[in-house]
Amino acid sequence: MTLQTKLSTALMWEAVVSCNQIYDGKFFYAVKTTGIFCRPSCKSKTPNHKNICFFETATEAMNQGFRPCKRCKPDLQVDIFDPHLEIVEQTKNYLEHHYQEKIMLHTLALKIGISQYYLNRIFKEKTGFTPHMYLENIRIEKARGLLLSTAYSSTEICFQVGYNNFSSFYRQFKKLSGCSPNQYRTKKEWKDFNCETNKK
């Protein structure tokens, strides 16, 4: 197929072999034997040259009966797709919905579908935090909210946000908040009291 971009077949094939992300959005390639089409940057196994054909748009490929690759997701309306960002979002989403549970890195990695080493590396590379650090931040943020909006004791809140013992909760809370749970609650109450007093 002749593309409007005037890219030569040889150049496109070279981009496929090298998984060159620069050409993402400029063309797509489909594998006749599998019925799947991909972005040039797809990390799937390099197909046999004689079994592929090229398309300018994802729509053209789908109109010819090809299915989008589940790995590189060429049907998404973005020129560049970073699968690492999807891993990060899946991890964040899981942690934000399961922070009250006991979560180990290896079980988290199984949920996401990759190795724990790879998950830890990619997550930290993209966010600056390990999954464990991110989980700790979620739990302490939830604890702050409960301290300010409920009458639960610090110990009760500790278990509600997923900690198994108070000492770990106390240590982490002080590390991230700069004060103890009770001091955090008292400071907020005192601040609100002063604000109300000043209004009178």
PELIN-V337634 format. One record per backbone hydrogen bond with DSSP energy under -0.5 kcal/mol. CO is the residue of the C=O (numbers start at 1). NH is the residue of the N-H. E is the energy in kcal/mol with one decimal. If there is no record, write none. Layout:
CO	NH	E
CO	NH	E
This chain:
1	3	-0.6
3	6	-1.8
8	12	-2.4
9	13	-2.6
10	14	-2.1
11	15	-2.0
12	16	-2.0
13	17	-2.5
14	18	-2.0
15	20	-2.5
16	19	-0.8
19	21	-0.7
20	23	-1.3
21	24	-1.7
23	26	-2.1
23	27	-1.1
27	25	-0.5
27	40	-0.6
28	55	-3.0
29	38	-3.3
30	32	-0.6
30	53	-1.8
31	34	-0.8
31	35	-2.4
31	36	-0.9
35	67	-3.2
36	31	-2.9
37	69	-2.0
38	29	-1.9
39	42	-1.6
48	51	-2.0
49	52	-1.3
51	32	-3.5
53	30	-3.0
55	28	-3.0
57	61	-1.4
58	62	-2.4
59	63	-2.5
60	64	-1.1
61	66	-2.2
62	65	-1.7
67	37	-2.6
69	73	-1.3
73	76	-1.5
76	78	-2.0
80	82	-0.5
81	83	-0.7
82	85	-1.1
82	86	-1.0
83	87	-1.8
84	88	-2.1
85	89	-2.5
86	90	-2.5
87	91	-2.2
88	92	-2.8
89	93	-2.5
90	94	-2.2
91	95	-2.6
92	96	-2.6
93	97	-1.2
94	98	-1.3
95	99	-0.6
98	101	-2.2
101	103	-0.7
102	104	-0.5
104	108	-2.4
105	109	-2.6
106	110	-1.5
107	111	-1.8
108	112	-2.0
109	113	-2.3
109	114	-1.9
115	119	-2.5
116	120	-2.4
117	121	-2.2
118	122	-2.7
119	123	-2.6
120	124	-1.9
121	125	-2.1
122	126	-2.0
123	127	-2.2
123	129	-0.5
124	128	-2.0
130	134	-2.4
131	135	-2.4
132	136	-2.3
133	137	-2.0
134	138	-1.9
135	139	-2.5
136	140	-2.3
137	141	-2.2
138	142	-2.4
139	143	-2.2
140	144	-2.4
141	145	-1.8
142	146	-2.1
143	147	-2.5
144	148	-1.7
145	149	-1.5
146	150	-1.8
153	157	-2.4
154	158	-2.3
155	159	-1.5
156	160	-1.8
157	161	-2.0
158	163	-2.0
159	162	-1.0
165	169	-1.5
166	170	-3.3
167	171	-2.4
168	172	-2.3
169	173	-2.8
170	174	-2.4
171	175	-1.8
172	176	-2.2
173	177	-2.5
174	178	-1.9
180	184	-2.4
181	185	-2.2
182	186	-2.6
183	187	-2.8
184	188	-1.8
185	189	-2.3
186	190	-2.7
187	191	-2.3
188	192	-2.5
189	193	-2.2
190	194	-2.4
191	195	-2.1
192	196	-2.1
193	197	-2.4
194	198	-2.4
195	199	-1.1
196	200	-0.8
197	200	-0.7
